[in-house]
């Protein structure tokens, strides 16, 4: 028999993708599960990650306004709408600038607080390090004194056994 042919009379694959039943998710959890299943069918394929939307910024104010108008009663009917839109845009721009200044102020305050916290943490660490070193030195001196005491004791024993008794006996001697 001949190979299968399709509409364009080319031999090869038969029918393309298999038809899958249409599943309509009823809950957000089910929708998320379906999306995950679709992604996991082909794990080699890169998952689409949308770009972060750009921050909105108002249009720059016009550099030159030919005819300055107001909301006076003498203006024509169309003039008031133009004035109103210009005024709204200017208010939006001023609000945006105020919010940006506030955000920058908060950022500066946050960075100051962060630096202060870091300095305080370094100070605490330095204080604890100093305390640890002091304890280590104290232990080292105690150990050294103990070894010197043993050596002295050994010398005393050697001298006691070889020579005459010393007065006062060691238990009556005052320790300096």
C-alpha positions as CSV (number, residue, x, y, z in Angstrom):
1,X,0.0,0.0,0.0
2,X,1.1,3.6,-0.5
3,X,1.9,6.0,2.3
4,X,-0.9,8.1,3.6
5,X,-1.4,11.4,1.8
6,X,-3.2,14.4,3.0
7,X,-4.8,17.5,1.4
8,X,-1.4,18.7,0.1
9,X,-0.5,15.2,-1.1
10,X,2.6,15.0,1.1
11,X,3.5,11.7,2.8
12,X,4.4,11.8,6.4
13,X,2.6,12.5,9.7
14,X,-1.0,11.6,10.0
15,X,-3.4,14.1,11.3
16,X,-1.1,16.2,13.4
17,X,-2.0,16.7,17.1
18,X,-4.5,14.5,18.7
19,X,-7.8,16.2,19.5
20,X,-8.0,16.9,23.3
21,X,-11.3,17.5,25.0
22,X,-12.1,21.1,25.8
23,X,-12.0,21.6,29.6
24,X,-13.4,24.8,31.0
25,X,-12.0,25.6,34.5
26,X,-14.6,26.4,37.1
27,X,-12.4,27.7,39.8
28,X,-9.1,29.7,39.8
29,X,-7.3,26.7,41.4
30,X,-8.5,24.5,38.5
31,X,-7.4,27.1,36.0
32,X,-3.9,27.2,37.6
33,X,-3.7,23.4,37.6
34,X,-4.5,23.2,33.9
35,X,-1.8,25.8,33.1
36,X,0.7,23.9,35.2
37,X,-0.2,20.6,33.4
38,X,0.2,22.3,30.1
39,X,3.6,23.6,31.1
40,X,4.7,20.3,32.4
41,X,3.8,18.4,29.3
42,X,6.9,19.8,27.7
43,X,9.4,20.7,30.4
44,X,12.1,21.6,27.9
45,X,10.1,24.4,26.5
46,X,10.7,27.8,28.1
47,X,7.8,29.2,30.2
48,X,6.6,32.6,29.2
49,X,7.3,35.2,31.8
50,X,5.7,38.5,31.1
51,X,7.8,41.7,31.4
52,X,7.2,44.0,34.3
53,X,4.9,46.9,33.2
54,X,6.7,50.2,32.9
55,X,5.8,52.8,35.5
56,X,3.3,55.4,34.4
57,X,4.6,58.9,33.9
58,X,2.6,61.9,32.9
59,X,3.2,63.8,29.6
60,X,5.6,66.7,29.9
61,X,3.8,70.1,30.1
62,X,3.7,72.0,26.9
63,X,6.7,74.3,26.6
64,X,4.7,77.1,25.0
65,X,1.0,77.7,25.3
66,X,-0.2,80.0,22.5
67,X,-3.4,81.3,24.0
68,X,-3.8,81.2,27.7
69,X,-7.4,80.7,28.6
70,X,-9.3,80.6,31.8
71,X,-12.7,79.3,32.9
72,X,-14.3,82.7,32.5
73,X,-17.8,83.0,31.3
74,X,-16.7,84.9,28.2
75,X,-14.9,81.9,26.7
76,X,-16.6,79.8,24.0
77,X,-18.2,76.5,24.8
78,X,-15.3,74.5,23.5
79,X,-12.7,76.6,25.2
80,X,-13.8,75.5,28.7
81,X,-13.3,71.8,27.8
82,X,-9.8,72.5,26.5
83,X,-9.0,74.4,29.7
84,X,-10.4,71.7,31.9
85,X,-8.3,69.0,30.2
86,X,-5.1,71.1,30.5
87,X,-5.9,71.7,34.1
88,X,-6.5,68.0,34.8
89,X,-3.2,67.0,33.1
90,X,-1.3,69.6,35.2
91,X,-2.9,68.4,38.4
92,X,-2.0,64.8,37.5
93,X,1.6,65.9,36.8
94,X,1.9,67.7,40.1
95,X,0.4,64.8,42.0
96,X,2.9,62.5,40.2
97,X,5.8,64.8,41.2
98,X,4.6,64.9,44.8
99,X,4.4,61.1,45.0
100,X,7.8,60.7,43.4
101,X,9.3,63.2,45.9
102,X,7.6,61.3,48.8
103,X,8.9,58.0,47.5
104,X,12.4,59.3,47.2
105,X,12.2,60.7,50.7
106,X,11.1,57.3,52.0
107,X,13.9,55.6,50.1
108,X,16.5,57.9,51.7
109,X,15.0,57.3,55.1
110,X,15.1,53.5,54.5
111,X,18.7,53.6,53.4
112,X,19.6,55.7,56.5
113,X,17.8,53.3,58.8
114,X,19.5,50.3,57.0
115,X,22.9,51.9,57.5
116,X,22.2,52.7,61.2
117,X,21.0,49.1,61.8
118,X,24.2,47.8,60.2
119,X,26.4,50.1,62.3
120,X,24.6,49.0,65.5
121,X,25.0,45.4,64.5
122,X,28.8,45.9,63.9
123,X,29.1,47.7,67.3
124,X,27.4,44.8,69.1
125,X,29.6,42.3,67.2
126,X,32.7,44.2,68.1
127,X,31.7,44.4,71.8
128,X,31.0,40.6,71.9
129,X,34.3,39.9,70.1
130,X,36.2,42.0,72.7
131,X,34.4,40.1,75.5
132,X,35.3,36.7,73.9
133,X,39.0,37.8,73.5
134,X,39.1,39.0,77.1
135,X,37.7,35.6,78.3
136,X,40.2,33.7,76.1
137,X,43.1,35.8,77.5
138,X,41.8,35.2,81.0
139,X,41.7,31.4,80.5
140,X,45.1,31.4,78.9
141,X,46.6,33.3,81.9
142,X,44.9,31.0,84.3
143,X,46.2,28.0,82.5
144,X,49.7,29.5,82.4
145,X,49.6,30.3,86.2
146,X,48.4,26.7,86.9
147,X,51.3,25.2,84.9
148,X,53.8,27.5,86.7
149,X,52.2,26.6,90.0
150,X,52.7,22.9,89.2
151,X,56.3,23.5,88.3
152,X,57.0,25.4,91.4
153,X,55.3,22.7,93.5
154,X,57.5,20.1,91.9
155,X,60.6,22.2,92.7
156,X,59.4,22.6,96.3
157,X,58.9,18.8,96.6
158,X,62.4,18.2,95.2
159,X,64.0,20.7,97.6
160,X,62.0,19.5,100.6
161,X,63.1,15.9,100.3
162,X,66.8,16.7,99.7
163,X,67.4,19.4,102.3
164,X,66.4,20.3,105.9
165,X,62.8,21.3,106.7
166,X,61.8,24.8,105.9
167,X,60.2,27.1,108.4
168,X,57.3,27.9,108.2
169,X,55.7,24.8,106.7
170,X,54.0,25.3,103.3
171,X,50.5,25.3,104.8
172,X,51.3,28.2,107.0
173,X,52.9,30.3,104.4
174,X,50.9,33.3,103.1
175,X,50.1,33.4,99.5
176,X,50.9,36.7,97.8
